Amino acid sequence: MSTPRAALAAAALAAATAAQAQTAVTLYGIADGGFSHVIGQDAAKNRVVSGVMEGSRWGLRGNEDLGGGFRAVFTLENRFEIDTGELSNRPPSGTQLPERFTSATGLGLTQAFQPVVSALGQRYAEDRLGVNLEGRYFDRQAFVGLVTPVGAVLMGRQYTPAYEVSATFETMHTESSLAFGQIAAFPPSLEIRTSDTLAYRIQLGDFTASAMYGFGEGSIENGRMIAAMAMYKTPEWGVGAAYQTRENEFGDKALTNTVLGAYAGLGPGTLWTEYIHITDDHPSGLQEGRDILLGLGFDRDVIVDPVIDAFSEALRQDANAYHVGYSLNRGPHTLSVAFSYFDDRRPLDADVASYGAVYTYAFSKRTDVSFVLTRFDNSDTAQVAPGQAGFYGGFASEPGEDVLSTAIGIRHRF
């Protein structure tokens, strides 16, 4: 079965609530791989990669008609890396962190703190730099729900409302290194999916809305999450908005996003635009870093607290992200161009711009080839490098280094 271009929870629910009543379990997925060449990164410049356009995955989607307008639905979706067969991956730069997180002087500390900063940075990178490092079997999605005449209630691991709006209204719909989210992947500027959530969703014609509550249970890093979104979409135009906020492990307000997006038919194609506001005054997971340094025997008052405070300052976020693009589809040919800009409003001034083009030729409804060209312009302390769909590319060789990525891939949907 062919999957939609953007594999969101919304797509799963749409399939489950199709007009025809039926009881069925469907196997679906995407196998996407290719070759990339990157300039401006110390990591291997030529690589076989998984997910040039979309992250490879397989899933099971179930739908049972209970009668009276009620349905039971579920989705279990597994990620895998087609180049290795693994469930998780690290960026091409491995456990390298940007210099603003690994340099004692860059963190506002004296050089005497460098061994402590290096130890913390290495442990932080080992624990966090990558996708699905925990090895969850159904990392992409795992939820069950009940569809009723007045909306759907879903629970489990799901895409967040803010991410759904962002993916819907950006030109690439999260596909390829040209995707909007690639410019602000570390620290994460937008939570993509989260576990232990309860969501309510309703669709009335062209209008869709959802609200989500994340319990944060069992997490040593994150507390509760509250999010909501609304979208109105027609073939000619559409608009959407979302708000999402997360608490850290101490109950302080942490990563918070406001997302606005729109599209409209313009000439022979479609114009896309999006805005995201990002704040995080109380980053999550710093207690873990404090425990690591205390476990290594460092003094709390003299060494540990100053280092953690400096690291916390570097992880805080206050930024605006902007996106505009244009896509044109003619038969088997699809051409997209896009420009994205991350405006860092902190003293670190880690501004990033990305721009490029993607051409896709469809051999059939299931199989296509893609050619991707993306350039990242890093300013001052920024060190972002483009990745593929499903994970970010890590970091450039040094602060302010521009990065150019070219890729060719083949994608098969089933």
C-alpha atoms as one frame of an Amber mdcrd trajectory, in Angstrom:
protein
   0.000   0.000   0.000   1.365   3.418  -0.898   1.898   5.852   2.008   1.368
   9.649   1.866   4.284  11.964   1.193   4.493  13.083   4.812   4.069  10.061
   7.071   2.375  11.731  10.007  -0.065  10.420  12.539  -2.686  12.433  10.696
  -2.179  10.234   7.662  -2.639   7.128   9.768  -5.868   8.458  11.230  -7.133
   9.571   7.820  -6.622   6.071   6.495  -8.369   4.609   9.543 -11.374   6.893
   9.160 -11.886   6.419   5.431 -15.449   6.435   4.219 -15.658   2.709   3.589
 -16.314   0.685   6.726 -14.000  -2.288   7.067 -11.950  -4.356   9.452  -8.362
  -4.623   8.269  -4.687  -4.635   9.178  -2.373  -3.110   6.565   1.369  -3.535
   6.166   3.008  -0.433   4.706   6.412   1.186   4.485   9.159   3.052   2.667
  12.603   1.879   1.585  14.744   4.921   0.771  18.490   4.987   0.214  21.138
   6.696  -1.853  24.513   8.378  -2.054  25.602  11.767  -0.684  28.637  14.009
  -1.077  29.262  16.680   1.573  31.791  19.533   1.540  32.576  21.402   4.772
  32.431  18.531   7.241  35.278  16.474   8.735  33.181  13.309   8.489  33.271
  11.033   5.437  32.471  13.191   2.437  31.146  10.318   0.312  28.621   8.053
   1.978  25.882   5.552   1.279  22.936   6.884   3.282  19.476   5.841   4.400
  16.677   8.278   3.731  17.640  10.759   1.019  14.006  11.881   0.864  12.208
  10.041   3.677  13.264   7.897   6.592  12.981   4.192   5.817  10.283   2.471
   7.840   7.680  -0.277   7.947   4.472  -0.297   9.875   1.185  -1.958  10.702
  -2.048   0.006  10.611  -5.280  -1.452  11.951  -8.904  -0.401  11.710 -11.998
  -2.180  13.041 -15.546  -0.965  12.445 -17.416  -1.206  15.766 -20.682   0.136
  14.378 -22.601   3.292  15.189 -19.820   5.515  13.872 -17.206   4.027  16.222
 -13.883   2.537  15.112 -10.882   1.057  16.878  -7.547   2.006  15.288  -3.873
   1.393  15.919  -0.519   2.174  14.303   2.847   0.542  14.981   5.675   2.045
  12.926   9.303   0.911  12.985  12.293   2.912  11.779  15.263   1.202  10.170
  18.396   2.341   8.389  18.532   0.774   4.962  22.323   1.153   4.681  22.965
  -0.916   7.830  19.659  -2.496   8.880  19.956  -0.909  12.317  17.168   0.761
  14.296  19.206   3.831  15.280  21.917   6.035  13.853  24.333   8.817  14.674
  25.004  11.805  12.434  27.992  11.604  10.060  30.034  13.677  12.529  29.530
  11.011  15.209  29.833  12.352  18.764  31.334  15.690  17.733  29.639  18.656
  19.421  29.808  22.279  18.246  32.743  24.152  19.763  30.401  26.413  21.717
  29.558  23.338  23.851  33.066  21.857  24.157  35.267  24.896  24.710  35.601
  26.133  28.303  36.338  29.675  27.138  33.424  29.476  24.686  31.187  28.647
  27.639  32.498  31.669  29.541  34.755  29.626  31.858  38.495  29.743  32.393
  40.758  27.276  30.621  41.230  25.430  33.909  37.710  24.005  33.463  38.513
  22.442  30.074  39.006  18.827  31.291  35.652  18.936  33.075  33.890  20.502
  30.078  35.402  17.878  27.767  34.261  15.027  30.004  30.725  16.368  30.230
  30.548  17.134  26.504  31.679  13.639  25.547  29.139  11.970  27.805  26.369
  14.293  26.628  27.200  13.514  22.987  27.287   9.761  23.583  23.869   9.865
  25.224  22.074  12.272  22.858  23.669  12.706  19.449  21.662  10.446  17.227
  18.225   9.094  16.479  16.564   6.326  18.497  19.693   5.598  20.513  17.443
   3.742  22.958  16.689   1.201  20.210  12.891   1.400  20.441  11.428  -1.154
  18.039   8.453   1.064  17.142  10.227   4.381  17.557   8.355   6.300  14.862
   4.798   5.676  16.067   3.016   3.349  18.474  -0.547   4.271  19.412  -4.049
   2.895  19.794  -7.277   4.820  19.691 -11.027   5.039  19.391 -12.681   7.060
  16.622 -16.141   8.334  17.554 -18.751  10.501  15.819 -17.376  13.493  17.767
 -13.637  12.946  17.240 -10.865  10.490  17.993  -9.001   9.711  21.208  -5.476
   8.351  20.686  -2.829   7.259  23.189   0.790   6.156  22.933   3.855   7.444
  21.089   2.731  10.031  18.542   3.792  12.955  16.364   3.280  16.258  18.157
   0.744  18.871  16.986   3.448  21.504  16.385   5.438  19.121  14.224   2.348
  18.173  12.234   1.664  21.819  11.344   5.325  22.420  10.523   5.516  19.346
   8.280   2.273  20.242   6.513   3.162  23.808   5.539   6.840  23.615   4.640
   7.789  23.089   1.010   9.525  19.728   1.491   7.145  18.265   4.107  10.250
  17.170   6.095  11.786  15.431   3.061  15.532  15.649   2.240  18.293  17.877
   3.588  16.374  20.900   2.268  13.672  20.389   4.922  12.970  23.311   7.251
  13.852  21.388  10.410  17.418  20.683   9.309  18.561  24.208  10.216  17.836
  23.835  13.943  18.323  20.207  14.933  20.674  20.741  17.920  19.629  21.623
  20.487  16.263  20.343  19.187  14.127  23.346  18.317  10.882  21.394  17.909
   9.811  18.136  19.525   8.866  15.788  16.679   7.245  12.885  18.499   6.777
  12.012  22.134   5.812   9.013  24.243   3.127   8.566  26.899   0.674  10.954
  25.257  -3.091  11.278  25.172  -4.554  13.136  22.176  -7.975  14.256  20.981
  -8.458  14.877  17.272 -11.378  16.109  15.185 -11.879  16.639  11.468 -14.799
  18.565   9.968 -14.484  18.865   6.208 -11.420  20.988   5.455 -10.865  21.805
   9.142  -8.669  19.657  11.406  -7.751  20.259  15.056  -6.050  18.319  17.820
  -4.926  18.681  21.418  -2.279  16.577  23.159  -1.130  16.015  26.717   2.186
  14.302  27.416   2.507  12.754  30.865   6.310  12.555  30.880   6.090   9.385
  32.935   9.310   7.489  33.509  11.450  10.245  31.972  14.475  11.583  33.830
  14.688  14.506  31.411  11.210  15.722  30.533   8.068  16.621  32.380   4.581
  17.262  31.093   3.831  18.510  27.580   0.765  20.470  26.440   0.089  21.113
  22.747  -2.699  22.044  20.345  -3.067  22.795  16.654  -5.652  23.747  14.034
  -5.472  23.638  10.233  -7.786  24.584   7.391  -6.758  23.060   4.055  -8.310
  23.229   0.591  -6.759  22.291  -2.774  -6.165  25.990  -3.484  -4.929  27.308
  -0.132  -4.442  26.453   3.509  -3.457  27.899   6.876  -2.432  26.368  10.188
  -1.221  27.222  13.685   0.094  25.316  16.697   1.334  25.946  20.222   3.416
  23.475  22.185   5.240  23.646  25.515   7.214  21.151  27.584   8.338  21.151
  31.218  11.796  20.001  32.260  12.431  17.397  34.951  11.976  20.036  37.681
   8.620  21.280  36.397  10.050  24.486  34.886   8.770  25.701  31.521  11.233
  24.407  28.920  11.071  24.038  25.107   8.124  26.064  23.787   7.039  26.637
  20.172   4.542  28.701  18.242   4.118  27.571  14.622   2.303  29.410  11.822
   2.075  28.134   8.260   0.282  28.718   4.961   0.250  27.670   1.325  -1.486
  28.952  -1.795  -1.593  28.137  -5.471   0.550  30.584  -7.419   0.960  30.296
 -11.163   1.613  26.703 -12.185   2.759  25.627  -8.695   2.345  26.199  -4.954
   3.921  28.793  -2.667   4.724  27.650   0.897   5.645  29.736   3.931   6.152
  29.088   7.632   7.272  30.744  10.860   8.363  29.128  14.148   9.135  30.903
  17.417  11.427  28.918  19.724  12.166  29.504  23.405  13.734  27.343  26.092
  14.805  29.091  29.291  15.123  25.893  31.346  16.720  23.104  29.235  15.935
  19.522  30.178  18.367  16.854  31.304  20.925  18.964  33.158  20.432  17.048
  36.406  21.843  14.031  34.597  24.961  16.046  33.708  25.325  17.205  37.297
  25.101  13.594  38.498  27.755  12.535  35.971  30.263  15.126  37.193  29.540
  14.390  40.840  30.058  10.698  40.097  33.477  11.524  38.663  34.416  13.088
  41.991  34.339  16.788  41.094  33.474  19.299  43.826  29.886  20.545  43.568
  30.365  24.207  44.499  33.768  24.873  42.910  33.478  22.873  39.674  30.163
  21.116  39.036  27.704  23.976  39.517  29.689  26.526  37.427  30.086  24.038
  34.548  26.421  22.994  34.577  25.305  26.640  34.718  27.506  27.463  31.705
  26.270  24.405  29.792  22.678  25.353  30.589  23.259  28.840  29.211  24.589
  27.362  25.955  21.563  25.060  25.605  18.989  27.802  26.136  17.072  28.917
  23.067  15.524  32.143  21.892  15.080  32.185  18.129  12.800  32.779  15.179
  12.848  30.470  12.170  11.499  31.438   8.745  10.781  29.391   5.634   9.587
  30.086   2.103   9.522  27.832  -0.931   7.873  26.928  -4.204   6.978  23.528
  -5.653   5.951  22.591  -9.167   4.530  19.242 -10.227   4.102  18.180 -13.849
   3.316  14.536 -14.439   6.245  12.448 -13.164   8.381  15.561 -12.582   8.447
  17.491  -9.290  10.758  20.450  -8.703  11.017  22.276  -5.380  13.126  25.225
  -4.260  13.269  26.549  -0.696  14.989  29.009   1.629  15.069  28.686   5.435
  16.611  30.954   8.042  17.277  30.423  11.758  17.652  33.754  13.565  19.404
  33.080  16.886  18.635  35.938  19.286  21.055  34.824  22.005  24.551  36.327
  22.447  26.015  33.228  20.724  24.374  34.455  17.484  24.372  31.012  15.827
  22.400  32.087  12.732  21.947  29.565   9.913  20.512  29.835   6.401  19.792
  26.940   4.052  18.716  26.983   0.426  18.686  24.664  -2.543  16.615  22.596
  -4.930  15.164  19.083  -5.153  14.090  17.310  -8.330  12.121  14.062  -8.246
  11.175  11.799 -11.142   8.459   9.216 -10.500   8.763   5.946 -12.412   5.430
   4.898 -10.891   3.170   5.715  -7.952   5.505   3.708  -5.725   9.026   4.310
  -7.007  10.949   7.520  -7.746  14.467   8.896  -7.919  15.551  12.200  -6.359
  18.378  14.669  -6.823  19.056  17.031  -3.899  21.295  20.098  -3.675  21.431
  21.977  -0.350  23.780  24.661   0.962  24.038  25.720   4.612  25.515  29.135
   5.444  26.700  29.160   9.082  27.317  32.470  10.850  29.599  33.118  13.842
  29.263  30.135  16.230  26.828  28.119  14.072  28.091  24.709  12.909  25.079
  23.006  11.317  25.511  20.400   8.582  22.692  18.911   6.468  21.594  15.338
   6.964  19.063  13.135   5.276  15.374  12.720   6.046  14.881  11.118   9.431
  18.066  12.434  11.064  20.256  15.507  11.066  23.735  15.720   9.587  25.689
  16.668  12.673  28.160  19.526  12.543  30.474  21.379  10.226  34.236  21.189
  10.647  34.406  24.455  12.580  32.226  27.414  13.594  31.097  29.541  10.672
  32.029  26.863   8.105  29.566  26.666   5.194  28.461  23.222   4.056  27.331
  21.979   0.641  25.490  18.682   0.239  24.508  16.819  -2.919  22.596  13.537
  -2.909  20.895  11.111  -5.249  18.478   8.511  -3.990  15.823   5.988  -4.861
  12.617   5.597  -2.859  10.128   2.748  -2.971   6.811   2.825  -1.139   4.852
  -0.296  -0.291
